[in-house]
Amino acid sequence: MVYVIAQPCVDVKDKACLDVCPVDCIYEGERTLYIHPDECIDCQACEPVCPVEAIFPEPELPGEWAAYTRVNAEFFQVSGIGSPGGAAEVGPAGVDHPFVAAVPRTQQKGQGHG
């Protein structure tokens, strides 16, 4: 099982999850964060620290956000990041999955918590 970052993170990117992830599998896009499904070890550290409750174990992802399982997985091909084995080596991607890029902005850029 892997964890998935869903809609509530878009335009917020609090990043508290980055500090607690022991394997550095949470990557930063332009508007949201993404969990690399091949790198996640299912440690559960990220879920309780997310202030907007955007992180879910894949089987518990609400149906309205089901697409985010695919979005998190595909982001690494779409962005060209691939599977580097750690987000710190990559830094912010500056792009998002097209699904996230199409989400209407909920806040003005720069007003998120990230």
FIDRENDREN-549573 format. One record per atom (N, C-alpha, C, O): residue in three letters; x negated, y, z. Coordinates in steps of 0.02 Angstrom, whole numbers, plus 50000, padded with zeros to 5 digits. Layout:
BEGIN
alaXYZ
...
This chain:
BEGIN
met499584994150000
met500005000050000
met499565006250000
met499035006350032
val499775011349964
val499425017649963
val499895023149987
val500505022249991
tyr499605028750001
tyr499995034650020
tyr500065039149960
tyr499635039249915
val500605043049959
val500775047349903
val500925054349930
val501265055049980
ile500665059449896
ile500835066349912
ile501385068549865
ile501325067949804
ala501935071149893
ala502535072749854
ala502665080249851
ala502255084349871
gln503245081949826
gln503465088749811
gln503335093949867
gln503135099549850
pro503435092449931
pro503345097649982
pro502645100849983
pro502565106250010
cys502145097449955
cys501465100249954
cys501375105449899
cys500935109749904
val501775105049847
val501695109549790
val501745116849813
val502235118849845
asp501245120749796
asp501175127849813
asp501055129049888
asp501105134849910
val500905123849926
val500745124649997
val500015122750009
val499625126750034
lys499835116549992
lys499145113950000
lys498835115850067
lys498315119150069
asp499145113750121
asp498885115350188
asp498175112750199
asp497785116150233
lys498005107050174
lys497345103950176
lys497145100950242
lys496575098750249
ala497595100650292
ala497425097250355
ala497255089950342
ala496845087050377
cys497565087050292
cys497445080050275
cys496735078850252
cys496445073550263
leu496435083850219
leu495745083150195
leu495265081950253
leu494785078150247
asp495385085250309
asp494935084850366
asp494965078050401
asp494475076150434
val495515074450395
val495585068150432
val495485061950389
val495455056450416
cys495445062650324
cys495375056950280
cys494665054050286
cys494185057450268
pro494595047950311
pro493935045150321
pro493575042950258
pro492965041850259
val493935042350202
val493625040250140
val493625045650085
val493425044350029
asp493855051650102
asp493825057350056
asp494205055849991
asp493955057249937
cys494805053049997
cys495185051049938
cys495735056049919
cys496155054549876
ile495745061849951
ile496255066949936
ile495925072549897
ile495455075749920
tyr496175073549836
tyr495875078149789
tyr496325084249780
tyr496935083849787
glu496015089849764
glu496375096149758
glu496495098049685
glu496025098849646
gly497135098749668
gly497325101549603
gly497445108949612
gly497305111749665
glu497705112149560
glu497835119349565
glu498385120949613
glu498335125749652
arg498945117049612
arg499525118649653
arg499685113549706
arg500105114849749
thr499375107849705
thr499515102549754
thr498905098149765
thr498405098849730
leu498955093749812
leu498435088849826
leu498665082049799
leu499265080849791
tyr498185077649786
tyr498325071049758
tyr497915065749795
tyr497335066849811
ile498225060049809
ile497875054449840
ile497675049649785
ile498105047449746
his497045047849783
his496805043049732
his497015036049755
his496795033649807
pro497455032749716
pro497715026249738
pro497195020749743
pro497285016049781
asp496655021249705
asp496135016149708
asp495645017249766
asp495265012749783
glu495655023149795
glu495195024849849
glu495525024849917
glu495185024249968
cys496185025549920
cys496555025749983
cys496495018950018
cys496605013749987
ile496335019050083
ile496255012850121
ile496845011650168
ile496805007250211
asp497375015550160
asp497985014550200
asp497855015250275
asp498115011350315
cys497445020150293
cys497275021150364
cys497805024950403
cys497815024850464
gln498255028350368
gln498805032150397
gln498595038750430
gln499005042050461
ala497965040750425
ala497725046750459
ala498035053150431
ala498155057850468
cys498175053250366
cys498415059450334
cys499135061050349
cys499325066850356
glu499545055950354
glu500275057050360
glu500475061250420
glu500855066050411
pro500245059850480
pro500485063650537
pro500225070950541
pro500525075050576
val499685072550506
val499425079350510
val499715084050458
val499595090050460
cys500105081450411
cys500395085650359
cys500965089850388
cys501475087150410
pro500875096550390
pro501385100750421
pro502035101350382
pro502545103450409
val502025099550318
val502635100050277
val502925093150261
val503385092550221
glu502665087950292
glu502895081050284
glu502945079150210
glu503465077050186
ala502375080050175
ala502345078550104
ala502015071850089
ala502015069650032
ile501745068450140
ile501375062350129
ile501775056350154
ile502025056250211
phe501845051350110
phe502245045450125
phe501885039150105
phe501515039050057
pro501995033650144
pro501785027150118
pro502215025950056
pro502805027450055
glu501925023150004
glu502285022349941
glu502975019149948
glu503445021549917
pro503055013849989
pro503725010849994
pro504235015350029
pro504835014150023
glu504015020450065
glu504465024850101
glu504575031550067
glu504905035950094
leu504305032350007
leu504385038549970
leu505115039649953
leu505425035249922
pro505415045349972
pro506115046549956
pro506235046049880
pro505815048249841
gly506805043349861
gly506975042349791
gly506925048649749
gly506735048349690
glu507095054349778
glu507065060649741
glu506365062549719
glu506265066549674
trp505855059549752
trp505165061049737
trp504795054949710
trp504175054749711
ala505165049949686
ala504865043749662
ala504345044849608
ala503855041049603
ala504425049949567
ala503945051249513
ala503245052849539
ala502765052149502
tyr503195054849601
tyr502545056849629
tyr502075050849637
tyr501465051849643
thr502325044749639
thr501885038949639
thr501485038949574
thr500875038249574
arg501835039649519
arg501525039849453
arg501085046149445
arg500535045749418
val501335051749469
val500975058149463
val500295057749500
val499785059749472
asn500295055049561
asn499665054449598
asn499175049949561
asn498585051549557
ala499405044349534
ala498975039649499
ala498715042649433
ala498125042049418
glu499165045649394
glu498975048249328
glu498545054549331
glu498185056049283
phe498575058249386
phe498195064349391
phe497455063249376
phe497125067549347
phe497195057649397
phe496475056449391
phe496255055149318
phe495675056249301
gln496725052749277
gln496575052149205
gln496705058849171
gln496295061049131
val497275061949186
val497465068249154
val496945073649167
val496785077549122
ser496675073949227
ser496195079149245
ser495485077649222
ser495055082049221
gly495365071349204
gly494695069349185
gly494245067649244
gly493655066249235
ile494525067649305
ile494135066049365
ile493935058749366
ile493375057049385
gly494385054349345
gly494235047249347
gly494235044549418
gly494685046149458
ser493735040549434
ser493695037549501
ser492995038749529
ser492575034249530
pro492865044949552
pro492195046649574
pro491985043949642
pro491395043949659
gly492475041549682
gly492295038849748
gly492255044049802
gly491945042749854
gly492555049849793
gly492565054849845
gly492695061849818
gly492385063949769
ala493155065249850
ala493365071849827
ala492825077249837
ala492785081949798
ala492415076449889
ala491915081549903
ala491425082449845
ala491165087949834
glu491295077049809
glu490835077349752
glu491135081149693
glu490765083649650
val491795081549691
val492155084449634
val492345091749646
val492275095849601
gly492595093249705
gly492855099849719
gly493535100849688
gly493805096249658
pro493825106849695
pro494495108149667
pro494495107149591
pro494035109249556
ala495015103849566
ala495055102249495
ala495275108249453
ala495075108749395
gly495665112749481
gly495895118549443
gly496445117049393
gly496655121549356
val496685110849392
val497235108849349
val497705104449389
val497535102249444
asp498295103249361
asp498775098749393
asp499035093849341
asp498935094749281
his499355088649365
his499725084049322
his500275088249288
his500545092749321
pro500435087049225
pro500955090949191
pro501625091049228
pro501985096049225
phe501795085749264
phe502415085549303
phe502405091049356
phe502905094549365
val501845091749391
val501775096849443
val501745103849412
val502045108549438
ala501385104449357
ala501335110949324
ala502025113549302
ala502125119549298
ala502485109049289
ala503155110949267
ala503625112649325
ala504175115149313
val503425111249387
val503845112749444
val503885120349453
val503365123649454
pro504485123149458
pro504545130449469
pro504165132449532
pro504185129049583
arg503825138049528
arg503445140449586
arg503915142349643
arg504435145549632
thr503725140349704
thr504135141849762
thr503855147849800
thr504215150849840
gln503225149449788
gln502905155049822
gln502465158549770
gln502285155549719
gln502285164749783
gln501805168049741
gln501135164749750
gln500955162849806
lys500745164149697
lys500085161149702
lys499675164949754
lys499675171149757
gly499325161149796
gly498905164249848
gly499255165149914
gly498945167149963
gln499915163649918
gln500265164549980
gln500375157950017
gln500705157750069
gly500095152449991
gly500155146050024
gly499695145750085
gly499335150450100
his499715140150118
his499295139250178
his498595137050160
his498155137050203
gly498475135150098
gly497825132450077
gly497395137750055
gly496825136450036
